[in-house]
Amino acid sequence: MAGARDRLPLWVQTRCGLEPRTLAALTVVLLVAAGLAGGYFWTGRPEPVRAPEVVRAAPATVAPAGRSGPEPEAREEAGPPPAPSVSSVGKVVVDVGGKVRRPGVLTLPAGSRVADALRAAGGVRSGADLTGINRARVLSDGEQVLVDVPGAQVAGPGPGSGGGAGGTGGGSAPGTPVSLNTATVEQLDTLPGVGPVLAQHIVDHRTEHGGFRSVAELREVTGIGERRFADLEPLVRP
């Protein structure tokens, strides 16, 4: 230790007055501090970063020749095919007469309305009275549509079809069922248990839903319960 002290500069020896033991301890502290500093800088050194691997998209699958359409998975996800519309199934045959330009028997797509039948007949003549004709009503197979024919009776509909529409409102002959699709409020008011208010409800329901397709739809009218429907069922027709 004395030799190490002798090798120190003179000004250190004179100013610090270090004892050999103190000088040795200071040397150890300096060495430990230098080691810690070296370890700190070593751990904080920059390290190379590996580039991420490139993920390539899977190649698209090409359907074999002669095969078309979606894959089975796509076919399962797709919803069921839409149901065919009413107008694309079947036909209806109606007899259009009265004040139309081309009266006669017409074949129209099922689901057509009275307005479609009048249009197919060339349209109504000038001055024709359309009062009592519900042009929004859906046509039934075998019915007759009469335009402005005073006193004319509606021809009997074909099997399973609804009633026709006459130019005078579609009145029925005495003793025959009243047509729900053509009767006026006054005619419906003559039915048992049906007053002016309920008759107006029937007409409003007919206008809103495009006519009655069956007598059973009478249950949907406000004010008609099961008991009243049972009384009216044998007295009316679509």
C-alpha positions in Angstrom: 0.0 0.0 0.0 2.9 2.3 0.7 4.2 1.7 -2.7 0.8 2.6 -4.3 0.7 5.7 -2.2 4.2 6.7 -3.3 3.1 6.4 -6.9 0.2 8.9 -6.4 0.9 12.5 -7.4 2.4 14.6 -4.8 -0.5 17.0 -4.6 -2.9 14.1 -3.9 -0.6 12.9 -1.1 -0.3 16.3 0.5 -3.9 17.5 0.2 -5.8 14.3 0.9 -3.5 12.9 3.4 -4.9 9.4 2.7 -4.0 6.5 4.8 -3.1 3.3 3.1 -6.3 1.6 4.3 -8.5 4.5 3.2 -6.8 4.6 -0.2 -7.4 0.9 -0.6 -11.1 1.2 0.2 -11.5 4.1 -2.2 -9.8 2.1 -4.9 -12.3 -0.8 -4.4 -15.2 1.6 -4.5 -14.0 3.1 -7.7 -13.5 -0.3 -9.3 -17.0 -1.5 -8.3 -18.5 1.8 -9.6 -16.6 1.3 -12.9 -17.9 -2.3 -13.2 -21.5 -1.2 -12.5 -21.3 1.6 -15.1 -19.9 -0.8 -17.6 -22.7 -3.4 -17.0 -25.3 -0.6 -17.3 -24.0 0.5 -20.7 -23.6 -3.0 -21.9 -27.2 -3.9 -21.1 -28.4 -0.7 -22.8 -26.6 -1.3 -26.0 -28.7 -1.4 -29.2 -29.6 -4.9 -30.4 -30.5 -5.9 -33.9 -34.3 -6.4 -34.5 -35.5 -9.2 -36.7 -37.9 -8.2 -39.4 -41.4 -9.8 -39.2 -42.2 -12.6 -41.6 -44.3 -11.7 -44.6 -47.6 -13.6 -44.6 -48.8 -14.3 -48.1 -52.5 -14.6 -49.0 -53.7 -18.1 -50.0 -54.3 -18.4 -53.7 -57.9 -18.1 -54.9 -59.6 -21.4 -55.7 -60.7 -21.7 -59.3 -63.8 -23.8 -59.9 -63.1 -26.7 -62.3 -64.4 -26.4 -65.9 -68.0 -27.2 -66.4 -69.0 -26.3 -62.8 -70.6 -23.1 -61.9 -72.2 -21.6 -58.9 -71.0 -20.8 -55.4 -69.1 -23.2 -53.2 -71.0 -25.4 -50.8 -70.1 -23.0 -47.9 -71.5 -20.0 -49.8 -74.6 -22.0 -50.7 -75.2 -22.7 -47.0 -74.9 -19.0 -46.1 -77.2 -17.8 -48.8 -80.8 -17.5 -47.7 -83.6 -19.6 -49.2 -84.8 -18.5 -52.7 -87.5 -15.9 -52.7 -91.0 -17.3 -53.0 -92.6 -16.7 -56.4 -94.9 -13.7 -56.5 -98.6 -14.1 -56.9 -98.6 -12.5 -60.3 -96.1 -15.2 -61.6 -98.3 -18.2 -60.7 -101.3 -19.1 -62.9 -103.8 -17.0 -64.8 -107.3 -15.6 -64.2 -110.1 -15.4 -66.9 -112.6 -12.6 -66.5 -115.4 -11.2 -68.5 -115.3 -7.4 -69.0 -118.4 -5.7 -70.4 -120.3 -2.5 -70.4 -118.9 0.8 -71.4 -115.3 -0.3 -72.2 -113.6 0.0 -75.6 -113.0 -3.7 -76.2 -115.4 -5.8 -74.1 -114.9 -9.5 -74.0 -113.3 -12.4 -72.1 -109.7 -11.6 -71.0 -106.9 -13.8 -69.6 -104.7 -11.9 -67.1 -102.0 -12.9 -64.7 -103.2 -14.1 -61.3 -103.1 -11.3 -58.8 -104.3 -8.7 -61.3 -106.7 -6.1 -60.2 -109.9 -4.6 -61.6 -107.9 -1.6 -62.9 -105.7 -4.1 -64.9 -108.8 -5.7 -66.5 -110.2 -2.3 -67.5 -106.9 -1.3 -69.0 -106.7 -4.6 -70.9 -110.2 -3.9 -72.3 -108.9 -0.7 -73.8 -110.0 1.5 -71.0 -113.5 2.9 -70.2 -115.4 5.0 -72.6 -115.8 8.7 -72.1 -118.5 9.6 -69.6 -118.7 6.1 -68.1 -119.8 6.0 -64.4 -117.3 4.1 -62.3 -119.2 4.6 -59.0 -119.3 1.4 -57.1 -116.4 -0.3 -58.9 -113.4 -0.9 -56.6 -110.6 -0.7 -59.1 -108.0 -1.8 -56.5 -109.7 -5.1 -55.8 -107.9 -8.3 -56.8 -109.7 -10.3 -59.6 -111.0 -13.8 -59.1 -111.1 -16.4 -61.8 -114.4 -16.5 -63.7 -115.9 -13.3 -62.5 -117.6 -10.5 -64.6 -116.7 -6.8 -64.4 -119.5 -4.6 -65.8 -118.9 -0.9 -66.3 -121.9 1.5 -66.0 -124.6 -1.0 -66.9 -127.8 0.1 -65.0 -129.8 -2.7 -63.5 -127.4 -5.4 -64.7 -126.9 -8.4 -62.5 -123.4 -9.8 -61.8 -122.7 -13.0 -63.6 -122.2 -16.0 -61.3 -118.5 -16.6 -60.6 -116.7 -19.8 -61.5 -116.0 -22.5 -58.9 -113.9 -21.2 -56.0 -113.9 -17.7 -57.3 -115.1 -14.4 -55.8 -117.9 -12.2 -56.8 -117.9 -9.8 -59.8 -118.2 -6.0 -59.9 -121.1 -4.3 -61.6 -121.4 -0.7 -62.7 -124.2 -0.2 -60.2 -122.2 -1.4 -57.2 -122.6 -5.1 -57.7 -126.0 -5.7 -56.2 -127.1 -9.3 -55.7 -130.3 -10.8 -56.8 -132.9 -11.5 -54.1 -132.1 -14.5 -52.0 -128.4 -14.7 -53.2 -125.5 -14.0 -50.8 -124.3 -10.4 -50.6 -120.9 -9.9 -52.2 -118.4 -8.5 -49.7 -116.3 -7.1 -52.5 -119.0 -5.1 -54.3 -121.8 -4.4 -51.8 -122.4 -0.8 -50.7 -122.7 0.3 -47.1 -126.5 0.4 -47.6 -126.6 -3.2 -48.9 -124.4 -4.4 -46.0 -126.6 -2.6 -43.5 -129.5 -5.0 -44.5 -127.6 -8.0 -43.1 -128.7 -9.2 -39.6 -126.5 -7.7 -36.9 -124.8 -5.2 -39.2 -125.5 -1.5 -38.7 -124.2 1.5 -40.6 -121.0 1.6 -38.5 -120.1 -2.0 -39.0 -121.0 -1.9 -42.6 -118.6 1.0 -43.0 -115.9 -1.0 -41.3 -116.4 -3.8 -43.8 -116.0 -1.4 -46.7 -112.9 0.2 -45.2 -111.3 -3.2 -44.7 -112.1 -4.1 -48.3 -110.5 -0.9 -49.6 -107.4 -1.2 -47.4 -106.7 -4.8 -48.2 -107.7 -4.9 -51.9 -110.9 -6.9 -51.4 -111.9 -10.1 -49.7 -110.4 -13.3 -51.0 -112.6 -15.5 -48.8 -115.5 -15.2 -46.4 -113.2 -16.2 -43.5 -111.4 -12.8 -43.8 -114.5 -11.2 -42.4 -113.2 -12.2 -39.0 -110.5 -9.6 -39.4 -113.0 -6.7 -39.5 -113.3 -4.7 -36.3 -116.5 -5.5 -34.5 -117.1 -9.0 -35.9 -116.7 -11.8 -33.4 -117.1 -15.5 -33.8 -120.9 -15.4 -33.0 -121.6 -12.6 -35.5 -119.4 -14.3 -38.1 -121.4 -17.5 -37.7 -124.6 -15.6 -38.4 -123.2 -13.8 -41.5 -121.2 -16.6 -43.1 -124.1 -18.2 -45.0 -125.4 -14.8 -46.1 -122.3 -13.4 -47.8 -119.7 -14.3 -50.3 -116.3 -12.8 -51.4 
